[in-house]
Amino acid sequence: MNTRIALTSRIAAAGIAAAMIAAPATALASHDSQAQSGAATATIDWQVPLKGSSAYPTATGSARYQAKSNERELQIEVQRIRPLAGRTVVFYARGTKVGTSKVSATGAAHIVRNTELGQSVPTIVHGSGVSVRTTAGMVIASGRF
């Protein structure tokens, strides 16, 4: 009997040891698959400064791009362009015209586009250019994500 109990104890101990070794590996594999699936739904939140062109050296601004799951938002703003007050400026991102806005009396203009509102927003990647131009195509300010 004592031999049978000892053998059963050893088998049980081996089973417990095997389970203890397998549990961390299973947990690690589960964590890795969650991390990979989480990377696919990662949130992007990039902001870059815009620098005035030689034609508008005092112009400043910024562009912000946010993306998560199936929603993208792009905000572009420019300031210190008072000589263009009352005129329309055109906003571009990644070579695509995203919209227009009138320059305020204080010399500022901005645009916000969001896919959740049914608006078109280009997919931005690192290196994508963004610019604000006059309706004649002259660059006012630009930058890169």
C-alpha positions as CSV (number, residue, x, y, z in Angstrom):
1,M,0.0,0.0,0.0
2,N,2.7,2.5,0.9
3,T,4.3,1.9,-2.5
4,R,1.0,2.6,-4.2
5,I,0.5,5.8,-2.2
6,A,4.0,7.0,-2.9
7,L,3.6,6.3,-6.6
8,T,0.2,8.1,-6.7
9,S,1.8,11.1,-4.8
10,R,4.6,11.2,-7.4
11,I,2.2,11.1,-10.3
12,A,0.1,13.9,-8.7
13,A,3.2,15.9,-8.0
14,A,4.4,15.5,-11.6
15,G,1.0,16.6,-12.9
16,I,1.0,19.7,-10.7
17,A,4.5,20.6,-11.8
18,A,3.6,20.2,-15.5
19,A,0.5,22.4,-14.9
20,M,2.7,25.0,-13.2
21,I,5.1,25.0,-16.2
22,A,2.3,25.1,-18.8
23,A,0.3,27.9,-17.1
24,P,2.8,30.7,-17.6
25,A,3.4,29.7,-21.3
26,T,-0.4,29.6,-21.9
27,A,-0.8,33.0,-20.2
28,L,2.1,34.4,-22.2
29,A,0.6,33.2,-25.5
30,S,-2.7,34.6,-24.6
31,H,-1.1,38.0,-23.7
32,D,0.8,38.0,-27.0
33,S,-2.3,37.4,-29.0
34,Q,-4.1,40.2,-27.1
35,A,-1.2,42.6,-27.7
36,Q,-1.3,41.8,-31.4
37,S,-5.0,42.3,-31.7
38,G,-4.7,45.5,-29.6
39,A,-2.1,46.8,-31.9
40,A,-4.6,46.6,-34.8
41,T,-7.0,48.9,-32.9
42,A,-4.3,51.2,-31.5
43,T,-5.1,54.9,-31.2
44,I,-3.1,57.4,-33.2
45,D,-2.7,61.0,-31.9
46,W,-0.1,63.0,-33.8
47,Q,0.4,66.8,-33.8
48,V,2.8,68.7,-35.9
49,P,3.7,72.4,-36.2
50,L,3.2,74.3,-39.4
51,K,5.9,76.8,-40.5
52,G,5.2,79.8,-42.6
53,S,6.5,79.9,-46.2
54,S,8.8,82.6,-47.6
55,A,5.8,84.5,-48.9
56,Y,4.2,84.4,-45.4
57,P,7.1,84.1,-43.0
58,T,5.1,85.1,-39.9
59,A,2.5,82.4,-40.4
60,T,2.3,79.7,-37.8
61,G,-0.1,76.8,-37.2
62,S,-0.5,73.2,-36.4
63,A,-2.1,70.0,-37.7
64,R,-3.5,67.2,-35.5
65,Y,-4.5,63.7,-36.7
66,Q,-6.3,61.2,-34.6
67,A,-7.4,57.7,-35.6
68,K,-9.0,54.8,-33.8
69,S,-10.9,51.8,-35.1
70,N,-13.0,53.1,-38.0
71,E,-12.8,56.8,-37.1
72,R,-10.3,59.5,-38.3
73,E,-10.2,63.2,-37.5
74,L,-8.0,65.9,-38.9
75,Q,-7.6,69.4,-37.5
76,I,-5.5,72.0,-39.3
77,E,-5.1,75.6,-38.2
78,V,-3.1,78.6,-39.2
79,Q,-2.6,82.0,-37.5
80,R,-0.8,85.3,-38.1
81,I,-2.0,85.7,-41.7
82,R,-3.9,89.0,-41.1
83,P,-3.0,90.3,-44.7
84,L,-5.4,87.5,-45.9
85,A,-8.3,88.5,-43.6
86,G,-11.6,87.9,-45.4
87,R,-10.1,85.7,-48.1
88,T,-10.5,81.9,-48.5
89,V,-7.6,79.5,-47.8
90,V,-7.4,75.9,-48.9
91,F,-6.2,73.0,-46.6
92,Y,-4.4,70.0,-48.0
93,A,-3.3,66.8,-46.3
94,R,-1.3,64.0,-48.1
95,G,-1.8,65.7,-51.4
96,T,-5.6,65.8,-51.0
97,K,-7.7,68.9,-50.7
98,V,-9.6,68.5,-47.4
99,G,-11.5,71.8,-47.4
100,T,-11.5,75.6,-47.3
101,S,-12.1,78.3,-44.7
102,K,-12.3,82.1,-44.5
103,V,-9.5,83.9,-42.7
104,S,-10.9,85.8,-39.7
105,A,-10.3,89.5,-39.1
106,T,-7.6,88.4,-36.6
107,G,-5.7,86.5,-39.2
108,A,-6.6,82.9,-38.4
109,A,-8.3,80.0,-40.2
110,H,-9.0,76.4,-39.2
111,I,-10.7,73.3,-40.4
112,V,-11.9,70.1,-38.7
113,R,-12.9,66.9,-40.6
114,N,-14.1,63.7,-39.0
115,T,-15.2,60.5,-40.7
116,E,-17.8,59.8,-38.0
117,L,-19.6,62.9,-39.3
118,G,-19.5,61.4,-42.9
119,Q,-16.6,63.7,-43.9
120,S,-13.7,62.6,-46.0
121,V,-10.4,62.4,-44.1
122,P,-7.3,61.0,-45.8
123,T,-5.3,58.3,-44.0
124,I,-2.2,60.0,-42.6
125,V,1.1,58.1,-42.3
126,H,4.5,59.3,-41.1
127,G,5.9,61.7,-43.6
128,S,2.5,62.8,-44.9
129,G,2.6,66.5,-45.8
130,V,0.0,69.1,-44.7
131,S,-0.3,72.6,-46.1
132,V,-2.5,75.7,-46.2
133,R,-2.5,77.6,-49.5
134,T,-4.2,80.6,-51.1
135,T,-6.9,79.8,-53.7
136,A,-4.2,80.6,-56.3
137,G,-2.1,77.8,-54.9
138,M,0.6,79.8,-53.1
139,V,1.8,78.0,-49.9
140,I,1.1,79.9,-46.7
141,A,2.3,77.3,-44.2
142,S,3.2,73.7,-44.2
143,G,4.5,70.8,-42.2
144,R,5.0,66.9,-42.1
145,F,3.6,64.3,-39.8
